[in-house]
């Protein structure tokens, strides 16, 4: 799988994941897992894009 394909896969998962935990008042565990996975599987710039995407989704909610 190419870097672009992995990035797109993670971005798709963002749209299917509950990103905010109301009980904890923080990012949900699945959202944190997506960010951690991005930094493990992608170069830093692309992983930063995943993190920014999550933050944008949270701001829009």
CHARMM-style PDB file with segment names, atoms N, HN, CA, C and O in Angstrom:
ATOM      1  N   UNK     1       0.843  -1.169   0.000  1.00  0.00      PROA
ATOM      2  CA  UNK     1       0.000   0.000   0.000  1.00  0.00      PROA
ATOM      3  C   UNK     1       0.903   1.251   0.000  1.00  0.00      PROA
ATOM      4  O   UNK     1       1.872   1.325   0.756  1.00  0.00      PROA
ATOM      5  N   UNK     2       0.575   2.211  -0.842  1.00  0.00      PROA
ATOM      6  HN  UNK     2      -0.212   2.150  -1.456  1.00  0.00      PROA
ATOM      7  CA  UNK     2       1.384   3.427  -0.916  1.00  0.00      PROA
ATOM      8  C   UNK     2       1.071   4.356   0.259  1.00  0.00      PROA
ATOM      9  O   UNK     2       0.077   4.177   0.963  1.00  0.00      PROA
ATOM     10  N   UNK     3       1.930   5.338   0.453  1.00  0.00      PROA
ATOM     11  HN  UNK     3       2.737   5.483  -0.119  1.00  0.00      PROA
ATOM     12  CA  UNK     3       1.708   6.318   1.520  1.00  0.00      PROA
ATOM     13  C   UNK     3       0.393   7.049   1.286  1.00  0.00      PROA
ATOM     14  O   UNK     3      -0.368   7.276   2.226  1.00  0.00      PROA
ATOM     15  N   UNK     4       0.126   7.414   0.048  1.00  0.00      PROA
ATOM     16  HN  UNK     4       0.745   7.230  -0.715  1.00  0.00      PROA
ATOM     17  CA  UNK     4      -1.121   8.122  -0.269  1.00  0.00      PROA
ATOM     18  C   UNK     4      -2.339   7.262   0.068  1.00  0.00      PROA
ATOM     19  O   UNK     4      -3.319   7.759   0.623  1.00  0.00      PROA
ATOM     20  N   UNK     5      -2.276   5.979  -0.266  1.00  0.00      PROA
ATOM     21  HN  UNK     5      -1.480   5.575  -0.717  1.00  0.00      PROA
ATOM     22  CA  UNK     5      -3.388   5.073   0.027  1.00  0.00      PROA
ATOM     23  C   UNK     5      -3.596   4.931   1.534  1.00  0.00      PROA
ATOM     24  O   UNK     5      -4.735   4.918   2.000  1.00  0.00      PROA
ATOM     25  N   UNK     6      -2.505   4.825   2.302  1.00  0.00      PROA
ATOM     26  HN  UNK     6      -1.580   4.836   1.924  1.00  0.00      PROA
ATOM     27  CA  UNK     6      -2.629   4.733   3.759  1.00  0.00      PROA
ATOM     28  C   UNK     6      -3.229   6.005   4.334  1.00  0.00      PROA
ATOM     29  O   UNK     6      -4.070   5.951   5.230  1.00  0.00      PROA
ATOM     30  N   UNK     7      -2.793   7.159   3.813  1.00  0.00      PROA
ATOM     31  HN  UNK     7      -2.109   7.203   3.085  1.00  0.00      PROA
ATOM     32  CA  UNK     7      -3.321   8.438   4.267  1.00  0.00      PROA
ATOM     33  C   UNK     7      -4.813   8.527   3.988  1.00  0.00      PROA
ATOM     34  O   UNK     7      -5.578   8.943   4.859  1.00  0.00      PROA
ATOM     35  N   UNK     8      -5.235   8.148   2.808  1.00  0.00      PROA
ATOM     36  HN  UNK     8      -4.614   7.810   2.101  1.00  0.00      PROA
ATOM     37  CA  UNK     8      -6.658   8.183   2.461  1.00  0.00      PROA
ATOM     38  C   UNK     8      -7.462   7.208   3.322  1.00  0.00      PROA
ATOM     39  O   UNK     8      -8.583   7.517   3.724  1.00  0.00      PROA
ATOM     40  N   UNK     9      -6.898   6.041   3.603  1.00  0.00      PROA
ATOM     41  HN  UNK     9      -5.987   5.790   3.276  1.00  0.00      PROA
ATOM     42  CA  UNK     9      -7.572   5.061   4.461  1.00  0.00      PROA
ATOM     43  C   UNK     9      -7.796   5.636   5.865  1.00  0.00      PROA
ATOM     44  O   UNK     9      -8.885   5.512   6.426  1.00  0.00      PROA
ATOM     45  N   UNK    10      -6.770   6.256   6.416  1.00  0.00      PROA
ATOM     46  HN  UNK    10      -5.886   6.356   5.960  1.00  0.00      PROA
ATOM     47  CA  UNK    10      -6.901   6.855   7.749  1.00  0.00      PROA
ATOM     48  C   UNK    10      -7.913   7.994   7.739  1.00  0.00      PROA
ATOM     49  O   UNK    10      -8.674   8.145   8.694  1.00  0.00      PROA
ATOM     50  N   UNK    11      -7.937   8.787   6.691  1.00  0.00      PROA
ATOM     51  HN  UNK    11      -7.319   8.665   5.915  1.00  0.00      PROA
ATOM     52  CA  UNK    11      -8.909   9.880   6.596  1.00  0.00      PROA
ATOM     53  C   UNK    11     -10.330   9.329   6.514  1.00  0.00      PROA
ATOM     54  O   UNK    11     -11.250   9.906   7.094  1.00  0.00      PROA
ATOM     55  N   UNK    12     -10.516   8.227   5.803  1.00  0.00      PROA
ATOM     56  HN  UNK    12      -9.769   7.758   5.332  1.00  0.00      PROA
ATOM     57  CA  UNK    12     -11.845   7.596   5.758  1.00  0.00      PROA
ATOM     58  C   UNK    12     -12.250   7.110   7.150  1.00  0.00      PROA
ATOM     59  O   UNK    12     -13.403   7.260   7.556  1.00  0.00      PROA
ATOM     60  N   UNK    13     -11.308   6.537   7.864  1.00  0.00      PROA
ATOM     61  HN  UNK    13     -10.372   6.416   7.534  1.00  0.00      PROA
ATOM     62  CA  UNK    13     -11.601   6.053   9.212  1.00  0.00      PROA
ATOM     63  C   UNK    13     -11.983   7.192  10.150  1.00  0.00      PROA
ATOM     64  O   UNK    13     -12.789   7.000  11.060  1.00  0.00      PROA
ATOM     65  N   UNK    14     -11.411   8.372   9.937  1.00  0.00      PROA
ATOM     66  HN  UNK    14     -10.755   8.528   9.198  1.00  0.00      PROA
ATOM     67  CA  UNK    14     -11.757   9.533  10.762  1.00  0.00      PROA
ATOM     68  C   UNK    14     -13.253   9.810  10.656  1.00  0.00      PROA
ATOM     69  O   UNK    14     -13.911  10.081  11.660  1.00  0.00      PROA
ATOM     70  N   UNK    15     -13.784   9.741   9.445  1.00  0.00      PROA
ATOM     71  HN  UNK    15     -13.249   9.520   8.629  1.00  0.00      PROA
ATOM     72  CA  UNK    15     -15.202  10.040   9.251  1.00  0.00      PROA
ATOM     73  C   UNK    15     -16.108   8.982   9.877  1.00  0.00      PROA
ATOM     74  O   UNK    15     -17.294   9.240  10.086  1.00  0.00      PROA
ATOM     75  N   UNK    16     -15.585   7.818  10.175  1.00  0.00      PROA
ATOM     76  HN  UNK    16     -14.623   7.608  10.005  1.00  0.00      PROA
ATOM     77  CA  UNK    16     -16.378   6.732  10.739  1.00  0.00      PROA
ATOM     78  C   UNK    16     -16.126   6.534  12.235  1.00  0.00      PROA
ATOM     79  O   UNK    16     -16.645   5.588  12.830  1.00  0.00      PROA
ATOM     80  N   UNK    17     -15.340   7.413  12.842  1.00  0.00      PROA
ATOM     81  HN  UNK    17     -14.919   8.181  12.359  1.00  0.00      PROA
ATOM     82  CA  UNK    17     -14.923   7.237  14.229  1.00  0.00      PROA
ATOM     83  C   UNK    17     -15.488   8.348  15.087  1.00  0.00      PROA
ATOM     84  O   UNK    17     -15.482   9.514  14.692  1.00  0.00      PROA
ATOM     85  N   UNK    18     -15.978   7.987  16.262  1.00  0.00      PROA
ATOM     86  HN  UNK    18     -15.983   7.040  16.583  1.00  0.00      PROA
ATOM     87  CA  UNK    18     -16.378   9.004  17.231  1.00  0.00      PROA
ATOM     88  C   UNK    18     -15.084   9.599  17.787  1.00  0.00      PROA
ATOM     89  O   UNK    18     -14.300   8.912  18.441  1.00  0.00      PROA
ATOM     90  N   UNK    19     -14.879  10.874  17.518  1.00  0.00      PROA
ATOM     91  HN  UNK    19     -15.517  11.432  16.987  1.00  0.00      PROA
ATOM     92  CA  UNK    19     -13.593  11.489  17.815  1.00  0.00      PROA
ATOM     93  C   UNK    19     -13.501  12.096  19.206  1.00  0.00      PROA
ATOM     94  O   UNK    19     -12.404  12.264  19.739  1.00  0.00      PROA
ATOM     95  N   UNK    20     -14.641  12.423  19.796  1.00  0.00      PROA
ATOM     96  HN  UNK    20     -15.532  12.287  19.363  1.00  0.00      PROA
ATOM     97  CA  UNK    20     -14.614  13.130  21.077  1.00  0.00      PROA
ATOM     98  C   UNK    20     -15.335  12.302  22.135  1.00  0.00      PROA
ATOM     99  O   UNK    20     -16.434  11.798  21.902  1.00  0.00      PROA
ATOM    100  N   UNK    21     -14.714  12.170  23.285  1.00  0.00      PROA
ATOM    101  HN  UNK    21     -13.822  12.579  23.474  1.00  0.00      PROA
ATOM    102  CA  UNK    21     -15.321  11.443  24.398  1.00  0.00      PROA
ATOM    103  C   UNK    21     -15.934  12.465  25.354  1.00  0.00      PROA
ATOM    104  O   UNK    21     -15.213  13.195  26.033  1.00  0.00      PROA
ATOM    105  N   UNK    22     -17.251  12.514  25.404  1.00  0.00      PROA
ATOM    106  HN  UNK    22     -17.837  11.921  24.852  1.00  0.00      PROA
ATOM    107  CA  UNK    22     -17.921  13.474  26.286  1.00  0.00      PROA
ATOM    108  C   UNK    22     -17.655  13.150  27.753  1.00  0.00      PROA
ATOM    109  O   UNK    22     -17.560  14.057  28.578  1.00  0.00      PROA
ATOM    110  N   UNK    23     -17.535  11.868  28.083  1.00  0.00      PROA
ATOM    111  HN  UNK    23     -17.613  11.130  27.412  1.00  0.00      PROA
ATOM    112  CA  UNK    23     -17.266  11.487  29.477  1.00  0.00      PROA
ATOM    113  C   UNK    23     -15.901  11.997  29.929  1.00  0.00      PROA
ATOM    114  O   UNK    23     -15.758  12.488  31.048  1.00  0.00      PROA
ATOM    115  N   UNK    24     -14.910  11.881  29.069  1.00  0.00      PROA
ATOM    116  HN  UNK    24     -15.027  11.481  28.160  1.00  0.00      PROA
ATOM    117  CA  UNK    24     -13.551  12.286  29.425  1.00  0.00      PROA
ATOM    118  C   UNK    24     -13.281  13.751  29.122  1.00  0.00      PROA
ATOM    119  O   UNK    24     -12.356  14.344  29.677  1.00  0.00      PROA
ATOM    120  N   UNK    25     -14.093  14.341  28.237  1.00  0.00      PROA
ATOM    121  HN  UNK    25     -14.845  13.859  27.786  1.00  0.00      PROA
ATOM    122  CA  UNK    25     -13.860  15.712  27.820  1.00  0.00      PROA
ATOM    123  C   UNK    25     -12.606  15.866  26.971  1.00  0.00      PROA
ATOM    124  O   UNK    25     -11.988  16.930  26.945  1.00  0.00      PROA
ATOM    125  N   UNK    26     -12.237  14.798  26.280  1.00  0.00      PROA
ATOM    126  HN  UNK    26     -12.739  13.933  26.301  1.00  0.00      PROA
ATOM    127  CA  UNK    26     -11.015  14.769  25.477  1.00  0.00      PROA
ATOM    128  C   UNK    26     -11.260  13.968  24.208  1.00  0.00      PROA
ATOM    129  O   UNK    26     -12.357  13.466  23.963  1.00  0.00      PROA
ATOM    130  N   UNK    27     -10.204  13.865  23.411  1.00  0.00      PROA
ATOM    131  HN  UNK    27      -9.313  14.272  23.610  1.00  0.00      PROA
ATOM    132  CA  UNK    27     -10.279  12.978  22.250  1.00  0.00      PROA
ATOM    133  C   UNK    27     -10.601  11.563  22.711  1.00  0.00      PROA
ATOM    134  O   UNK    27     -10.138  11.118  23.761  1.00  0.00      PROA
ATOM    135  N   UNK    28     -11.392  10.872  21.921  1.00  0.00      PROA
ATOM    136  HN  UNK    28     -11.768  11.234  21.068  1.00  0.00      PROA
ATOM    137  CA  UNK    28     -11.735   9.495  22.262  1.00  0.00      PROA
ATOM    138  C   UNK    28     -10.531   8.587  22.054  1.00  0.00      PROA
ATOM    139  O   UNK    28      -9.588   8.933  21.344  1.00  0.00      PROA
ATOM    140  N   UNK    29     -10.581   7.426  22.684  1.00  0.00      PROA
ATOM    141  HN  UNK    29     -11.347   7.144  23.261  1.00  0.00      PROA
ATOM    142  CA  UNK    29      -9.505   6.437  22.520  1.00  0.00      PROA
ATOM    143  C   UNK    29      -9.329   6.029  21.058  1.00  0.00      PROA
ATOM    144  O   UNK    29      -8.192   5.929  20.599  1.00  0.00      PROA
ATOM    145  N   UNK    30     -10.423   5.786  20.297  1.00  0.00      PROA
ATOM    146  HN  UNK    30     -11.347   5.867  20.669  1.00  0.00      PROA
ATOM    147  CA  UNK    30     -10.229   5.447  18.880  1.00  0.00      PROA
ATOM    148  C   UNK    30      -9.556   6.571  18.082  1.00  0.00      PROA
ATOM    149  O   UNK    30      -8.775   6.297  17.171  1.00  0.00      PROA
ATOM    150  N   UNK    31      -9.851   7.824  18.414  1.00  0.00      PROA
ATOM    151  HN  UNK    31     -10.486   8.047  19.154  1.00  0.00      PROA
ATOM    152  CA  UNK    31      -9.203   8.944  17.718  1.00  0.00      PROA
ATOM    153  C   UNK    31      -7.715   8.973  18.037  1.00  0.00      PROA
ATOM    154  O   UNK    31      -6.890   9.189  17.150  1.00  0.00      PROA
ATOM    155  N   UNK    32      -7.376   8.757  19.293  1.00  0.00      PROA
ATOM    156  HN  UNK    32      -8.047   8.582  20.014  1.00  0.00      PROA
ATOM    157  CA  UNK    32      -5.961   8.717  19.674  1.00  0.00      PROA
ATOM    158  C   UNK    32      -5.251   7.557  18.996  1.00  0.00      PROA
ATOM    159  O   UNK    32      -4.090   7.679  18.605  1.00  0.00      PROA
ATOM    160  N   UNK    33      -5.947   6.429  18.855  1.00  0.00      PROA
ATOM    161  HN  UNK    33      -6.890   6.330  19.173  1.00  0.00      PROA
ATOM    162  CA  UNK    33      -5.374   5.284  18.151  1.00  0.00      PROA
ATOM    163  C   UNK    33      -5.091   5.611  16.682  1.00  0.00      PROA
ATOM    164  O   UNK    33      -4.067   5.198  16.137  1.00  0.00      PROA
ATOM    165  N   UNK    34      -6.008   6.359  16.042  1.00  0.00      PROA
ATOM    166  HN  UNK    34      -6.839   6.694  16.485  1.00  0.00      PROA
ATOM    167  CA  UNK    34      -5.793   6.747  14.648  1.00  0.00      PROA
ATOM    168  C   UNK    34      -4.553   7.633  14.514  1.00  0.00      PROA
ATOM    169  O   UNK    34      -3.756   7.455  13.592  1.00  0.00      PROA
ATOM    170  N   UNK    35      -4.394   8.576  15.426  1.00  0.00      PROA
ATOM    171  HN  UNK    35      -5.040   8.720  16.175  1.00  0.00      PROA
ATOM    172  CA  UNK    35      -3.223   9.456  15.382  1.00  0.00      PROA
ATOM    173  C   UNK    35      -1.940   8.646  15.606  1.00  0.00      PROA
ATOM    174  O   UNK    35      -0.954   8.829  14.891  1.00  0.00      PROA
ATOM    175  N   UNK    36      -1.957   7.763  16.586  1.00  0.00      PROA
ATOM    176  HN  UNK    36      -2.758   7.614  17.167  1.00  0.00      PROA
ATOM    177  CA  UNK    36      -0.779   6.943  16.867  1.00  0.00      PROA
ATOM    178  C   UNK    36      -0.438   6.062  15.661  1.00  0.00      PROA
ATOM    179  O   UNK    36       0.729   5.912  15.300  1.00  0.00      PROA
ATOM    180  N   UNK    37      -1.468   5.485  15.047  1.00  0.00      PROA
ATOM    181  HN  UNK    37      -2.416   5.606  15.340  1.00  0.00      PROA
ATOM    182  CA  UNK    37      -1.250   4.644  13.876  1.00  0.00      PROA
ATOM    183  C   UNK    37      -0.668   5.452  12.721  1.00  0.00      PROA
ATOM    184  O   UNK    37       0.210   4.978  12.000  1.00  0.00      PROA
ATOM    185  N   UNK    38      -1.163   6.670  12.553  1.00  0.00      PROA
ATOM    186  HN  UNK    38      -1.877   7.055  13.139  1.00  0.00      PROA
ATOM    187  CA  UNK    38      -0.645   7.527  11.486  1.00  0.00      PROA
ATOM    188  C   UNK    38       0.846   7.782  11.677  1.00  0.00      PROA
ATOM    189  O   UNK    38       1.620   7.712  10.722  1.00  0.00      PROA
ATOM    190  N   UNK    39       1.250   8.080  12.922  1.00  0.00      PROA
ATOM    191  HN  UNK    39       0.622   8.137  13.698  1.00  0.00      PROA
ATOM    192  CA  UNK    39       2.668   8.347  13.168  1.00  0.00      PROA
ATOM    193  C   UNK    39       3.529   7.079  13.053  1.00  0.00      PROA
ATOM    194  O   UNK    39       4.722   7.173  12.766  1.00  0.00      PROA
ATOM    195  N   UNK    40       2.943   5.909  13.271  1.00  0.00      PROA
ATOM    196  HN  UNK    40       1.974   5.832  13.503  1.00  0.00      PROA
ATOM    197  CA  UNK    40       3.697   4.659  13.091  1.00  0.00      PROA
ATOM    198  C   UNK    40       3.845   4.303  11.616  1.00  0.00      PROA
ATOM    199  O   UNK    40       4.895   3.824  11.187  1.00  0.00      PROA
ATOM    200  N   UNK    41       2.774   4.545  10.833  1.00  0.00      PROA
ATOM    201  HN  UNK    41       1.921   4.934  11.181  1.00  0.00      PROA
ATOM    202  CA  UNK    41       2.725   4.026   9.470  1.00  0.00      PROA
ATOM    203  C   UNK    41       3.084   5.032   8.380  1.00  0.00      PROA
ATOM    204  O   UNK    41       3.341   4.641   7.242  1.00  0.00      PROA
ATOM    205  N   UNK    42       3.105   6.319   8.713  1.00  0.00      PROA
ATOM    206  HN  UNK    42       2.896   6.637   9.638  1.00  0.00      PROA
ATOM    207  CA  UNK    42       3.308   7.345   7.693  1.00  0.00      PROA
ATOM    208  C   UNK    42       4.484   8.253   8.040  1.00  0.00      PROA
ATOM    209  O   UNK    42       4.885   8.344   9.200  1.00  0.00      PROA
ATOM    210  N   UNK    43       5.031   8.921   7.031  1.00  0.00      PROA
ATOM    211  HN  UNK    43       4.705   8.847   6.089  1.00  0.00      PROA
ATOM    212  CA  UNK    43       6.025   9.956   7.326  1.00  0.00      PROA
ATOM    213  C   UNK    43       5.381  11.077   8.155  1.00  0.00      PROA
ATOM    214  O   UNK    43       4.159  11.225   8.161  1.00  0.00      PROA
ATOM    215  N   UNK    44       6.187  11.841   8.834  1.00  0.00      PROA
ATOM    216  HN  UNK    44       7.180  11.721   8.830  1.00  0.00      PROA
ATOM    217  CA  UNK    44       5.693  12.848   9.781  1.00  0.00      PROA
ATOM    218  C   UNK    44       4.727  13.838   9.128  1.00  0.00      PROA
ATOM    219  O   UNK    44       3.691  14.149   9.717  1.00  0.00      PROA
ATOM    220  N   UNK    45       5.028  14.331   7.952  1.00  0.00      PROA
ATOM    221  HN  UNK    45       5.868  14.079   7.474  1.00  0.00      PROA
ATOM    222  CA  UNK    45       4.153  15.321   7.315  1.00  0.00      PROA
ATOM    223  C   UNK    45       2.748  14.763   7.065  1.00  0.00      PROA
ATOM    224  O   UNK    45       1.754  15.452   7.294  1.00  0.00      PROA
ATOM    225  N   UNK    46       2.672  13.535   6.603  1.00  0.00      PROA
ATOM    226  HN  UNK    46       3.480  12.975   6.417  1.00  0.00      PROA
ATOM    227  CA  UNK    46       1.373  12.922   6.350  1.00  0.00      PROA
ATOM    228  C   UNK    46       0.651  12.613   7.667  1.00  0.00      PROA
ATOM    229  O   UNK    46      -0.566  12.769   7.762  1.00  0.00      PROA
ATOM    230  N   UNK    47       1.396  12.182   8.664  1.00  0.00      PROA
ATOM    231  HN  UNK    47       2.385  12.055   8.587  1.00  0.00      PROA
ATOM    232  CA  UNK    47       0.792  11.925   9.979  1.00  0.00      PROA
ATOM    233  C   UNK    47       0.251  13.221  10.569  1.00  0.00      PROA
ATOM    234  O   UNK    47      -0.817  13.227  11.182  1.00  0.00      PROA
ATOM    235  N   UNK    48       0.979  14.313  10.389  1.00  0.00      PROA
ATOM    236  HN  UNK    48       1.846  14.308   9.891  1.00  0.00      PROA
ATOM    237  CA  UNK    48       0.477  15.616  10.835  1.00  0.00      PROA
ATOM    238  C   UNK    48      -0.820  15.975  10.119  1.00  0.00      PROA
ATOM    239  O   UNK    48      -1.710  16.583  10.714  1.00  0.00      PROA
ATOM    240  N   UNK    49      -0.932  15.604   8.848  1.00  0.00      PROA
ATOM    241  HN  UNK    49      -0.210  15.111   8.364  1.00  0.00      PROA
ATOM    242  CA  UNK    49      -2.158  15.870   8.091  1.00  0.00      PROA
ATOM    243  C   UNK    49      -3.335  15.113   8.698  1.00  0.00      PROA
ATOM    244  O   UNK    49      -4.445  15.643   8.755  1.00  0.00      PROA
ATOM    245  N   UNK    50      -3.111  13.892   9.148  1.00  0.00      PROA
ATOM    246  HN  UNK    50      -2.210  13.461   9.102  1.00  0.00      PROA
ATOM    247  CA  UNK    50      -4.172  13.114   9.800  1.00  0.00      PROA
ATOM    248  C   UNK    50      -4.593  13.807  11.095  1.00  0.00      PROA
ATOM    249  O   UNK    50      -5.785  13.944  11.370  1.00  0.00      PROA
ATOM    250  N   UNK    51      -3.623  14.241  11.884  1.00  0.00      PROA
ATOM    251  HN  UNK    51      -2.654  14.130  11.661  1.00  0.00      PROA
ATOM    252  CA  UNK    51      -3.921  14.928  13.136  1.00  0.00      PROA
ATOM    253  C   UNK    51      -4.707  16.210  12.870  1.00  0.00      PROA
ATOM    254  O   UNK    51      -5.680  16.500  13.567  1.00  0.00      PROA
ATOM    255  N   UNK    52      -4.289  16.975  11.866  1.00  0.00      PROA
ATOM    256  HN  UNK    52      -3.499  16.740  11.300  1.00  0.00      PROA
ATOM    257  CA  UNK    52      -5.000  18.213  11.514  1.00  0.00      PROA
ATOM    258  C   UNK    52      -6.416  17.926  11.046  1.00  0.00      PROA
ATOM    259  O   UNK    52      -7.342  18.672  11.364  1.00  0.00      PROA
ATOM    260  N   UNK    53      -6.587  16.856  10.300  1.00  0.00      PROA
ATOM    261  HN  UNK    53      -5.835  16.250  10.041  1.00  0.00      PROA
ATOM    262  CA  UNK    53      -7.916  16.469   9.809  1.00  0.00      PROA
ATOM    263  C   UNK    53      -8.852  16.185  10.983  1.00  0.00      PROA
ATOM    264  O   UNK    53     -10.004  16.618  10.979  1.00  0.00      PROA
ATOM    265  N   UNK    54      -8.361  15.463  11.982  1.00  0.00      PROA
ATOM    266  HN  UNK    54      -7.425  15.111  11.986  1.00  0.00      PROA
ATOM    267  CA  UNK    54      -9.169  15.177  13.173  1.00  0.00      PROA
ATOM    268  C   UNK    54      -9.552  16.477  13.866  1.00  0.00      PROA
ATOM    269  O   UNK    54     -10.706  16.651  14.260  1.00  0.00      PROA
ATOM    270  N   UNK    55      -8.606  17.385  14.019  1.00  0.00      PROA
ATOM    271  HN  UNK    55      -7.670  17.244  13.699  1.00  0.00      PROA
ATOM    272  CA  UNK    55      -8.887  18.661  14.672  1.00  0.00      PROA
ATOM    273  C   UNK    55      -9.903  19.484  13.885  1.00  0.00      PROA
ATOM    274  O   UNK    55     -10.760  20.134  14.485  1.00  0.00      PROA
ATOM    275  N   UNK    56      -9.825  19.469  12.566  1.00  0.00      PROA
ATOM    276  HN  UNK    56      -9.129  18.942  12.079  1.00  0.00      PROA
ATOM    277  CA  UNK    56     -10.791  20.193  11.734  1.00  0.00      PROA
ATOM    278  C   UNK    56     -12.195  19.618  11.901  1.00  0.00      PROA
ATOM    279  O   UNK    56     -13.170  20.364  11.999  1.00  0.00      PROA
ATOM    280  N   UNK    57     -12.294  18.306  11.933  1.00  0.00      PROA
ATOM    281  HN  UNK    57     -11.502  17.700  11.853  1.00  0.00      PROA
ATOM    282  CA  UNK    57     -13.600  17.663  12.117  1.00  0.00      PROA
ATOM    283  C   UNK    57     -14.174  18.048  13.476  1.00  0.00      PROA
ATOM    284  O   UNK    57     -15.361  18.355  13.589  1.00  0.00      PROA
ATOM    285  N   UNK    58     -13.342  18.031  14.495  1.00  0.00      PROA
ATOM    286  HN  UNK    58     -12.378  17.782  14.403  1.00  0.00      PROA
ATOM    287  CA  UNK    58     -13.810  18.409  15.830  1.00  0.00      PROA
ATOM    288  C   UNK    58     -14.271  19.861  15.879  1.00  0.00      PROA
ATOM    289  O   UNK    58     -15.277  20.166  16.520  1.00  0.00      PROA
ATOM    290  N   UNK    59     -13.563  20.747  15.224  1.00  0.00      PROA
ATOM    291  HN  UNK    59     -12.746  20.500  14.704  1.00  0.00      PROA
ATOM    292  CA  UNK    59     -13.945  22.168  15.203  1.00  0.00      PROA
ATOM    293  C   UNK    59     -15.274  22.377  14.492  1.00  0.00      PROA
ATOM    294  O   UNK    59     -16.046  23.261  14.861  1.00  0.00      PROA
ATOM    295  N   UNK    60     -15.540  21.574  13.486  1.00  0.00      PROA
ATOM    296  HN  UNK    60     -14.912  20.855  13.186  1.00  0.00      PROA
ATOM    297  CA  UNK    60     -16.764  21.745  12.709  1.00  0.00      PROA
ATOM    298  C   UNK    60     -17.994  21.162  13.401  1.00  0.00      PROA
ATOM    299  O   UNK    60     -19.122  21.441  12.996  1.00  0.00      PROA
ATOM    300  N   UNK    61     -17.787  20.361  14.430  1.00  0.00      PROA
ATOM    301  HN  UNK    61     -16.870  20.134  14.759  1.00  0.00      PROA
ATOM    302  CA  UNK    61     -18.926  19.741  15.128  1.00  0.00      PROA
ATOM    303  C   UNK    61     -19.525  20.644  16.161  1.00  0.00      PROA
ATOM    304  OT1 UNK    61     -20.487  20.265  16.829  1.00  0.00      PROA
TER     305      UNK     61
END
